[in-house]
Amino acid sequence: AVTRAIGIVKAIIDQNDIMTTLPALRIMVYANAFETTTSEWLSSSLETKENTKHSACDSCSGNVEPSTSSRNTRKKDYDEFGVILPEVYANYAAQWKKMGVSIIGGCCGCSPLHMKEVAIKLSLTE
């Protein structure tokens, strides 16, 4: 969804020649790390057993175990809790940079390891 949104924003900028009037305009992206929306992720996670503490967000007090739902269709890109793997997030970040994004961060579910992988990936693509 983020990648598609960047394309839409870039098209609006280009169609309206916005860079001429706002040459310092920068596009910022920060995506969450969940395979589903944050609300869906929390809802599905908190409905599971109360035995295993997840590490996806420090502010959440829910105890969860790995989801066995079929929503995790790209298992190689996400961990057992439905959180994108840091190296996969970094690959998206490199794609966003190529699309013209100049500020990249992370939101819910992203950890310092995600941002470290982004920094490494982006330094290698320069």
Summary of the structure (lengths in Angstrom):
residues: 126
radius of gyration: 16.9
end to end distance: 24.8
largest distance: 56.3
contacts: 331
relative contact order: 0.19
helix: 44%
strand: 11%
